[in-house]
Amino acid sequence: MENFILILGLMLLGKLLSRVDAFPRDSAKSFNLYVVYVALPALILHKVPQLSFSRQLLIPTLMPWAMLIASALMVLLLARLFRWDRQTTGALMLVAPLGNTSFLGIPMVEAFFGAEQIPYAIFYDQLGSFLALATYGTVVLAAYGSADKLTARALVKRICTFPPFIALALAILTKPCDRPPEIDQMLAAISASLVPVVMVAVGFQLKLRLQPGSLTPLSLGLLIKLIIAPLLALAGCKILALDVMAAKVSIFEAGMPPMITAGALALIAGLAPELTAAMVGLGIIASFATLPLLFQLL
């Protein structure tokens, strides 16, 4: 609950700052640039070298990738059906498949399931959502972040020069190396600024009165993220007879609202800023109702 309150407080702060004349109208762009070039790479360099793996954690490791594929396919189908433009499609391709499985997910798992189940949430986030953001997210940004049609060479170049992707490659390559504790402390301190900066940026751009054309993608995007995805995860576990705690926690994580950092990446790329901010902000608010209902189904 404290994390919900903190997030809502930061969003409100961003909204209030948007009304202060001292802040330029494009201040959110600077906030998001800081996230992409500083805070997110620091988080990747700090967290990825700490990852370990065991066979008992296959469910929370594979589940987020299955949910990502299913959600992305649904967005593409709806984009074709409703003839959404590139910005709208790109925004939903980022924020609908990727969930807030760390900052909200881990404390929510602790609150609903107990502290002993947190490792499942960590693996869901770190080997699933987190790596998907750095890889899948990079591809989506490269494909939809430009009005021009990209060649394969240009796509690869964008991926390889994207700061979070570079950080991921460095983190994997340096995983066997011992790092001075001072470096980890510095990375931890920098990465801790990610959520506050992003949520202020989201609040800065959040408009509860959207253009009429944004209401349909907003509603369908939240429907996919908060309801359809976790129900698909639940059905899959029932079919496979996976009635263990690792599966329950993974299903619960699948129902988290859109990822804050994914929203930041969509905003910095100029992908339907109003829709993106509303998906993140309203998704968090709506999850107050959907997460307890989802827990009851487990």
N, C-alpha and C positions, 0 to 999 in steps of 0.2 A: 504493500500500500504506500510505503514511503516513496518508492520509485515512481509510482503513478503521480503522487502529489508533486514530486520534484519536477517531473517532465511537464506537467500541466503548468507549474509555476514558471518554468523557463519559457514555455510557449507564450504565456501571458506577458512575461517580461519582453519578449521579442515583439509582441503585438503593441505593447505600450511604447517601446522604442521607435516603432514605425511612425508613431504620431509626434515624435520629438523632431523639431526642425533641424537640430544640430546633426542628425544622422541623414546622410544622402539617401536618395530613394533606392540606389543600387547597393546599399550596405550589405545586404544578404549575399551578394556575389563575393565580396571580400571574405565574409565569414566562411563561405563554402570553399573558396580557394585555399584558405588555411587548412580546412579539413582534408582536402584532397592531397595537398602537397606536404603537409606537416603531420597532423594528428593521426590520420588513417595509416600512413606508412609507419609511423612510430608504433601504433598498436599492432600492426602486422609483425614488425621486427621484434616486438616484445613477446607476443603470444605464440607465434608459430614454432619457435625453437623449443617451447615447453611441451609440445604435443607428444603423446605416446599412444600406443594402440594395443588392444587385446581382442580376442575373438568374441568375448562376452559383450562387446560394445558395437557389434555390427549393425544392430537395429537403429540406434540413434545416429550411426554414421551414414547409413544408406538411405534412411527415410527422407532427410531433407532434399537429397538429389532427386528422389522419385517425385516429391511434391513440387520441386522446381520445374521438372519436365512437364508434369501434368498441368501446372498453373500457366506456364509459358504457352503451351499448346492451346489452352482455353482462351488466353488473351489474343493469340494470333487468329483463332477462329472468330472471336467476337469482333476483332478489328476488321476482318474481311466482311463479316455480316453487316456491321454498322458503318463500314467505310470510314473508319477513323483516319485522321491524318498521321503523318510520321511522328510528330511530337507526342500526340496522345498515345499512340501505340508504344513508342519507346519508353514513355513514362510508366505506363502500366506493365511493360515487360520487366522493368526494374522493381517497382514497388509492390506489385501483386505476388510474384513468386518468392520474394525474400522477406523473411519475418524478423521481428525484433526479438531474437531468441537469446540475446545476452543480457542487455541492460534491463529489460523487462522479463525475459524468459526465465533466467536463472533465479531471481528473487521470487517470481511467481511459482516456480516449481518448488522452491523451499517452503513457501507459504501453504501450498495445497498438498504437497506430497511429503514434506519433511526434508531436513538437511541431508539425510543419508542418500537421497536420490539425486542430488546436485550433479554428481559425475556424469550421469546420463545427459543432463541438460548441457553440460560443458562440451561433451563430444558432439552432440547435435549441433551446437553453435560453432565450434572450432573446426571440425572436419566437414561440416555441412554448410551452414549459412555463411560462415566466415570465408571459407575458401571459394564458395560460389560467388560471393561478392567480388573477390579479387580476380576471378577468372571469367565466369559468365557475365558479371557486371561490366567488365572491361569490354567484352565482345559487344554487348548491347549498346554501350556508349559509343563504341567505334562505329557501329552500324547505323545508329539512329541519331547520333549527336551532330550530324552534318546534313545539310540540305542536299549536298551533292552525293551522287551514287559512288560508293567507294569501290576501288579495285581491290583484289585480294592482297596485293603488295601494300597498298595504303592501309588496309585493315590490319595486317600484321605489324606494320610500323607503328600504328596507333597503340596497339596492344603492348608492344615491347617498350614503348616510351611512356606508358601511363605510370605515374608514380607508385600507386598501390601494387601494380604488377611487378615493378622493379623491386619493391620492398619484399614481396612474396618470394621472388627468386633469390634475393640475398638471404632471406631468413632460412630458406631450405638449404642453400649452399653452406651457410655458416652454422647450421644446427649442431654438427659434431664438435664445434669449437667451444671452448670455455670463454665466457665473457666476464669482464670485471663487473662486480656488483654495481659499481657506479654507473655503468652504461645501462644496465637494466633499470636502475632507479630513475635515470633520466628519461628513458623511453616510457616507463610507467607514468611518470609525471606529465609528460607531453600528451600521451594517449588519453589520460584522464580528462583532458580538456575537450575531447571529441564530442561527447554527448551534450554538454552545456552549450558549446558553440553552435552545434547543429540545431538544437531545439530552439535557440534564440533566432536562428536564421529561418526556421520553419514558421515560428510565430510571427516574424517580421513580414513574411509573405502570405500568411494565412488570411484568406478571405472567405467568410462564411457565406457570402452571397456570390455564388459562382455564376458564370455565364450559363444560360440555359443549355447549351451544347455540352457542358461539362458534367451535368447531373447524371446522365446515363453512364458514361465511363466510370465516374466516381462510385456510383451504386454497384455496378457490376464488378469493379475492381475490389471493393470491400467485401462483396458477396463471395468472390473467389477466395480471398485471403482469410476471412474470418469464419466462413461457414463451409464452403465446398471443400477446400483443401483438408481441413481436419476430419471432415466426414469421409472423404476418400481414404485418408490414412487409417481411420477407424475401420472402414470396410475391408481394407487390405489386410489389416492385422487379424480381423475376424476370419477372413478366408484362409489365411495362413496359420490359423490357430495360435497366434502369438498373444497369449494372455499373461504376459509377464510385466513387471514394473517398467523395464526398459521400453517396452512398446507403449505403455500408458503415458509415460513421460514424453516420448517422441510424438505421440498424437497430440498431446497438450501443447507442445512446442510448435507443432504445425499450425495451430490456431492463433499464434501470436500476431499482433497487428503489423503493418508494414514496417520494414527496417528503417530506422532513422538515417543511417549512413547511406543506404540506397537512395533515399529521398534527397539527401545532400548531393549525391552524384548526378541525379536527374536534374536538380535545380541548377547546378553549375554548368551542365550541358545545355541548359535552356529548354528542357523537355517539358512543355506544358506546366510552367511554374505554379499556377493557381491550382491545377488539378493535383500536382505532386504534393504540394503543401497540405492540401485538404485530405488527401489519402493518408498521409502520415498523422496529421493532427486529429482528424475525425476518427481515424482508425483506432488510435489510442483511446479516445473517449468511448467509442463503441465497444472496445474490448472489455470495459468494465462490466458489461452485460453478457457478452458472448463467452468469456473464459469460465465464469462459474457454471454456466449452462453446459459447456463442453465437459467440465470436470464431472458433472452429474452423470453424463453418458458413459464415463469410464468406470 
